[in-house]
């Protein structure tokens, strides 16, 4: 037995060493040319940025004709991941901010701004006296490093595993004094915390780009730049930017405050019906709720001077078409409105993407399908794409001008109103999704006495 003991020890030591080696081995990345592209995008707290970069990377994978795997991480985690060889590239970085990375051409310029509790500084010299926190390895920290070349006394706290949106939230809750974020991030946060001001520009736009490790495949970077160049020419890039950022900053402070208060006090009474309508129509219940709020502020008894009535502000003609007997019954109104929106979507050509069909259906909900078709014809006549909402919304306001509507089939329309309507619904929808993700939307409740049809 004594002779076996050393052998067992040797075997155990060998097994342990093998396990250590296996645990520390890095699984080789798939071939990005023929197998799978692995990319890091902004983490879930960066809701809009994460969605935008995810869409853009997915388009790139289609360009390569490969599968895509997305990893959502904060900036400093993303750098560690790509340098460790666990991802091919990282999206959403400021160009030339880290010598360990190589950067693509820029594709989206954003104004970086410092924002503080109370009043933000009026000039950059005042910033050196404020406590400043930014996300580590973020575009904002890169901008500050550049700024320090002229202001040597500038210092800041570099927060690990954080994001600009998280820090803006801490700022709104008065947990930190100052931070830096870009204009879109600040605008998004103001939709939830209107007390956050717009801040002071650093006069250092972030030229956003993608990055690979300095030791990475140069051919991948060349392919990224080729894709970004093509995306500018075919306007896929501008469409993506418009889709995710084009509806921002539509609401004033009073509207934002009222909306958030109403999500807590009014929405719970109708939430179940919006969810029922989603089951019926296949449209996200939060989008239906956003439309209802835009139409009536969730007032089941709302009535306009043109006799459009109810939660979904339905006309008599549409009510007859949808079999709606009582426009002031909130449940009936929600069901009819959602079915009508889906019907409008179905009338649009299937070649149009799902998202663009939805935005156009919302425009038709506001102004009618005829006026939408007039706008699409005008869009095509002006050399733009009538199947993309970002192009149609540029042209639709022309329907209010005689030199244009006199040559259309359906005549004059308040096209600008339809554009504002769609973009505002999109914003309400985004706010509801964010609140829902954060667990801040109350559950459905029973209607209190007095709420309902009259």
C-alpha positions in Angstrom: 0.0 0.0 0.0 2.9 2.4 0.8 4.2 2.0 -2.7 0.9 3.1 -4.2 0.7 6.3 -2.3 3.3 8.3 -4.2 1.8 7.2 -7.5 -1.6 8.5 -6.4 0.0 11.8 -5.4 1.7 12.0 -8.8 -1.6 11.2 -10.6 -3.5 13.8 -8.5 -0.9 16.5 -9.1 -0.9 15.7 -12.8 -4.7 15.9 -13.0 -4.7 19.2 -11.1 -2.1 20.7 -13.4 -4.1 19.6 -16.4 -7.2 21.2 -15.1 -5.4 24.4 -14.4 -4.0 24.5 -17.9 -7.4 23.8 -19.4 -9.0 26.4 -17.3 -6.6 29.1 -18.4 -6.7 28.1 -22.1 -8.5 30.6 -24.3 -10.9 29.0 -26.7 -9.9 30.1 -30.2 -12.3 32.6 -31.8 -14.3 31.3 -34.7 -13.2 32.4 -38.2 -14.9 35.8 -38.8 -14.7 35.2 -42.6 -16.7 32.0 -42.7 -18.0 31.1 -39.3 -19.1 33.5 -36.6 -18.3 37.2 -35.7 -18.0 37.8 -32.0 -18.5 41.5 -31.1 -18.7 43.5 -27.8 -21.5 46.1 -27.7 -22.5 48.6 -24.9 -24.0 46.9 -21.9 -27.7 46.7 -21.1 -27.8 50.0 -19.1 -26.9 51.8 -22.3 -30.3 50.9 -23.8 -30.3 53.1 -26.9 -26.5 52.8 -27.6 -26.6 49.1 -27.0 -29.5 48.6 -29.5 -27.9 50.9 -32.1 -24.5 49.2 -32.0 -26.2 45.7 -31.9 -28.1 46.6 -35.1 -25.1 48.0 -36.8 -22.9 44.9 -35.9 -25.7 42.6 -37.1 -25.7 44.4 -40.4 -22.0 44.0 -40.6 -22.3 40.2 -40.0 -24.9 40.1 -42.9 -22.4 41.9 -45.0 -19.8 39.2 -44.2 -22.5 36.5 -44.5 -21.7 34.9 -41.2 -23.4 34.4 -37.8 -23.0 37.0 -35.1 -22.6 36.6 -31.3 -23.0 39.8 -29.3 -21.5 40.3 -25.8 -22.9 43.2 -23.8 -20.3 44.8 -21.5 -19.2 48.1 -20.0 -16.3 50.0 -21.7 -13.5 48.6 -19.5 -14.8 45.1 -19.6 -15.0 45.4 -23.4 -11.4 46.4 -23.7 -10.3 43.4 -21.5 -12.4 41.0 -23.6 -11.0 42.1 -27.0 -7.5 42.2 -25.7 -7.8 38.7 -24.2 -8.8 37.4 -27.6 -12.4 36.6 -26.6 -14.0 38.9 -29.2 -13.1 40.0 -32.7 -14.1 43.6 -32.2 -15.7 46.1 -29.8 -18.3 48.6 -31.0 -19.1 52.1 -29.8 -15.7 53.5 -28.9 -14.1 56.9 -29.5 -11.4 56.8 -32.1 -7.8 56.8 -31.0 -8.4 56.6 -27.2 -6.4 53.5 -26.3 -3.0 52.6 -27.8 -3.8 48.9 -27.2 -6.5 49.1 -29.8 -6.7 49.9 -33.5 -9.7 51.9 -34.7 -12.0 51.9 -37.7 -13.1 55.1 -39.5 -15.5 57.2 -37.5 -19.2 56.9 -38.3 -21.1 59.1 -35.8 -20.0 62.4 -34.2 -21.4 63.2 -30.8 -20.9 66.3 -28.6 -19.4 65.4 -25.3 -20.8 67.5 -22.4 -20.0 67.9 -18.7 -23.1 68.0 -16.5 -23.3 68.6 -12.8 -25.8 68.8 -9.9 -27.4 72.2 -9.7 -25.9 74.4 -12.4 -23.2 73.0 -14.7 -20.1 75.1 -15.2 -20.3 77.9 -17.7 -16.7 77.5 -18.8 -14.2 74.7 -18.8 -11.9 76.4 -16.4 -14.5 76.0 -13.7 -14.5 72.2 -14.1 -11.2 71.8 -12.3 -12.8 72.7 -9.0 -15.6 70.1 -9.3 -15.6 66.4 -8.4 -15.9 64.5 -11.7 -16.7 60.8 -12.3 -16.6 59.1 -15.7 -16.8 55.5 -16.9 -13.4 53.9 -17.3 -12.2 53.4 -20.9 -15.2 55.2 -22.2 -15.4 57.8 -25.0 -15.9 60.4 -22.2 -12.7 59.5 -20.5 -10.9 59.7 -23.9 -12.3 63.2 -24.3 -11.1 64.2 -20.9 -7.6 62.9 -21.6 -7.5 65.1 -24.7 -8.8 68.0 -22.7 -6.1 67.6 -20.1 -3.5 68.5 -22.8 -4.6 72.1 -22.4 -5.8 71.9 -18.7 -3.1 70.0 -16.8 -4.9 70.5 -13.5 -7.9 68.5 -14.7 -8.6 65.3 -12.6 -11.4 62.8 -12.4 -12.4 59.5 -10.9 -12.3 56.7 -13.4 -15.2 54.3 -12.4 -14.7 50.6 -13.2 -17.5 48.5 -14.7 -19.8 51.5 -15.1 -21.4 53.4 -18.0 -22.3 57.0 -18.8 -26.0 56.2 -18.4 -25.4 54.7 -14.9 -23.4 57.7 -13.9 -26.1 60.1 -15.2 -28.6 58.2 -13.1 -26.4 58.6 -10.1 -26.1 62.3 -10.9 -29.9 62.7 -11.1 -30.1 61.0 -7.7 -27.4 63.3 -6.3 -25.0 60.5 -5.6 -22.2 62.2 -7.6 -21.4 65.8 -8.4 -20.4 65.9 -12.1 -20.0 63.5 -15.0 -19.5 63.6 -18.7 -21.8 62.1 -21.3 -22.7 62.7 -24.9 -25.6 64.8 -26.1 -27.8 61.7 -27.0 -27.2 60.1 -23.6 -28.0 63.3 -21.8 -31.2 63.8 -23.8 -32.3 60.2 -23.1 -31.7 60.8 -19.3 -33.7 64.1 -19.4 -36.7 62.1 -20.6 -36.7 60.4 -17.2 -35.1 63.1 -15.1 -35.9 66.5 -16.6 -34.1 68.3 -13.8 -30.7 67.2 -15.4 -29.5 70.1 -17.5 -27.9 69.9 -20.9 -24.5 70.6 -19.5 -21.4 72.4 -21.0 -19.8 71.2 -24.2 -16.2 70.1 -24.0 -15.8 71.2 -27.6 -14.5 67.7 -28.3 -16.9 65.7 -30.4 -16.5 61.9 -30.0 -16.0 60.4 -33.5 -17.5 57.0 -32.7 -15.9 53.9 -34.2 -15.2 50.2 -33.8 -11.9 48.8 -32.5 -9.9 45.6 -32.7 -6.8 44.6 -30.6 -3.6 46.1 -31.8 -2.5 42.5 -32.5 -5.8 41.7 -34.3 -6.4 40.9 -37.9 -5.8 43.9 -40.1 -8.0 42.4 -42.8 -11.0 42.6 -40.4 -10.4 46.3 -39.8 -10.3 46.9 -43.6 -13.6 45.0 -44.0 -15.2 47.1 -41.2 -14.1 50.3 -43.0 -15.4 49.0 -46.3 -18.8 48.2 -44.7 -19.0 51.6 -43.0 -18.2 53.3 -46.3 -20.9 51.3 -48.1 -23.4 52.0 -45.2 -22.8 55.8 -45.7 -23.4 55.5 -49.4 -26.6 53.4 -49.3 -27.7 55.4 -46.2 -28.1 52.3 -44.0 -26.0 54.1 -41.4 -28.2 57.2 -41.4 -31.3 55.1 -41.2 -29.9 53.3 -38.2 -29.0 56.5 -36.5 -32.5 57.9 -37.2 -34.2 54.8 -36.0 -32.5 54.8 -32.6 -31.8 58.5 -32.0 -34.1 60.5 -34.4 -37.1 60.6 -32.0 -35.2 61.9 -29.0 -35.9 65.2 -27.2 -39.5 65.5 -28.3 -40.9 66.2 -24.9 -40.6 69.2 -22.5 -39.9 68.9 -18.8 -43.6 69.1 -17.9 -44.7 66.4 -20.3 -41.9 64.0 -19.1 -42.9 64.5 -15.4 -46.6 64.0 -16.2 -45.9 60.9 -18.3 -43.8 59.2 -15.5 -46.5 60.1 -12.9 -49.2 58.7 -15.1 -47.3 55.4 -15.6 -47.5 55.0 -11.9 -51.1 56.2 -11.2 -53.1 55.6 -14.4 -51.4 52.9 -16.5 -51.8 50.0 -14.0 -55.6 50.3 -14.4 -55.4 49.6 -18.2 -52.2 47.6 -18.5 -54.0 44.2 -18.7 -56.1 45.5 -21.6 -53.0 46.7 -23.5 -51.5 43.3 -22.9 -54.7 41.6 -24.2 -54.6 43.9 -27.3 -51.0 42.8 -27.9 -52.0 39.2 -27.8 -54.7 40.0 -30.3 -52.7 42.2 -32.7 -49.1 41.0 -32.3 -48.0 44.5 -31.5 -45.9 45.2 -28.4 -48.3 46.2 -25.6 -46.0 49.1 -24.6 -46.3 50.5 -28.2 -50.1 50.3 -28.0 -50.0 52.0 -24.6 -47.6 54.7 -26.0 -50.0 55.4 -28.8 -52.9 55.6 -26.4 -51.0 58.1 -24.2 -50.2 60.2 -27.3 -53.8 60.1 -28.3 -55.7 60.7 -25.0 -53.2 60.7 -22.1 -55.0 57.4 -21.2 -58.3 59.2 -20.7 -61.2 56.9 -21.8 -63.5 59.9 -22.2 -61.3 62.1 -24.3 -63.1 63.9 -27.2 -61.7 66.2 -29.8 -63.4 69.1 -31.6 -63.7 66.8 -34.7 -65.6 64.2 -32.6 -62.7 61.8 -32.4 -63.3 60.0 -29.1 -62.1 57.6 -26.5 -58.8 56.1 -25.2 -57.5 55.5 -28.8 -59.3 58.6 -30.3 -61.1 56.7 -32.9 -63.3 58.4 -35.6 -66.9 57.3 -36.2 -65.9 55.9 -39.6 -63.1 53.8 -38.1 -65.3 52.7 -35.3 -67.9 51.3 -37.8 -65.1 49.7 -39.8 -63.7 47.9 -36.7 -67.1 47.0 -35.2 -66.6 49.3 -32.2 -70.0 50.0 -30.6 -69.0 52.3 -27.7 -65.9 54.5 -28.3 -65.9 55.5 -24.7 -65.5 52.0 -23.4 -61.7 51.8 -22.7 -61.3 48.1 -23.3 -63.2 48.2 -26.6 -61.3 51.3 -27.7 -57.9 49.7 -27.0 -58.8 46.5 -28.8 -60.2 48.3 -31.8 -57.3 50.8 -32.0 -54.7 48.0 -31.9 -56.5 46.0 -34.5 -56.8 49.1 -36.7 -53.1 49.8 -36.3 -52.3 46.3 -37.3 -54.6 46.5 -40.3 -52.8 49.7 -41.5 -49.5 47.8 -41.2 -50.9 45.0 -43.3 -51.8 47.4 -46.0 -48.2 48.4 -46.6 -46.0 46.3 -48.9 -44.3 43.3 -47.3 -41.0 44.4 -48.8 -40.9 47.2 -46.2 -39.2 46.2 -43.0 -41.3 45.4 -39.9 -40.0 48.5 -38.1 -40.6 50.9 -41.0 -44.1 49.5 -41.5 -44.9 50.1 -37.9 -43.8 53.8 -38.0 -45.6 54.4 -41.3 -48.8 52.7 -39.9 -48.6 55.2 -37.0 -48.4 58.0 -39.5 -51.5 56.6 -41.3 -53.3 56.2 -37.9 -52.8 60.0 -37.5 -53.4 61.3 -41.1 -54.9 58.4 -43.0 -53.4 55.8 -45.4 -54.1 58.0 -48.4 -52.0 60.9 -47.2 -49.2 58.5 -46.2 -49.2 57.1 -49.8 -49.1 60.6 -51.2 -46.1 61.3 -49.0 -44.4 58.0 -50.2 -45.0 59.0 -53.8 -43.4 62.5 -53.2 -40.5 60.7 -51.4 -39.8 58.6 -54.5 -40.1 61.6 -56.8 -37.4 63.4 -54.8 -35.0 60.5 -55.2 -35.4 59.1 -51.7 -36.6 55.7 -50.5 -40.4 55.5 -50.0 -40.0 52.3 -48.0 -38.0 53.9 -45.2 -39.6 56.1 -42.6 -36.5 58.2 -42.1 -36.9 59.4 -45.7 -40.7 59.6 -45.7 -40.8 61.8 -42.6 -38.5 64.3 -44.4 -41.1 64.8 -47.1 -44.4 64.3 -45.3 -44.6 67.9 -44.0 -44.7 69.1 -47.7 -48.3 67.9 -47.8 -49.3 71.2 -46.1 -47.9 73.3 -48.9 -50.1 74.0 -52.0 -47.2 73.6 -54.5 -47.0 70.0 -53.4 -50.5 68.9 -52.3 -52.2 70.2 -55.4 -50.4 67.5 -57.4 -51.4 64.7 -55.0 -54.3 62.3 -55.1 -55.6 63.0 -51.5 -54.8 66.7 -51.3 -53.8 68.8 -48.3 -52.7 67.2 -45.0 -51.0 68.2 -41.8 -48.0 66.1 -42.6 -45.8 67.7 -40.0 -48.2 66.8 -37.3 -48.0 63.2 -38.4 -44.2 63.2 -38.1 -44.4 64.7 -34.6 -47.0 62.1 -33.7 -44.9 59.2 -34.8 -41.7 60.4 -33.2 -43.5 61.2 -29.9 -45.1 57.7 -29.8 -41.6 56.3 -30.4 -40.3 58.2 -27.5 -43.1 57.2 -25.2 -42.5 53.6 -26.3 -38.8 53.8 -25.5 -39.5 55.3 -22.1 -42.0 52.5 -21.3 -39.5 49.9 -22.4 -36.8 51.4 -20.2 -39.1 51.7 -17.2 -40.3 48.1 -17.7 -36.7 46.8 -18.0 -35.9 48.6 -14.7 -38.9 47.0 -13.0 -40.5 50.5 -12.5 -43.8 49.8 -14.3 -46.5 48.8 -11.7 -48.4 45.6 -12.3 -51.9 45.6 -13.7 -54.6 46.4 -11.1 -58.4 46.3 -11.1 -60.2 49.4 -12.2 -61.3 51.6 -9.3 -65.0 52.7 -9.1 -65.8 55.4 -11.7 -63.2 54.5 -14.3 -64.5 53.0 -17.5 -67.2 53.6 -20.0 -69.9 56.2 -19.4 
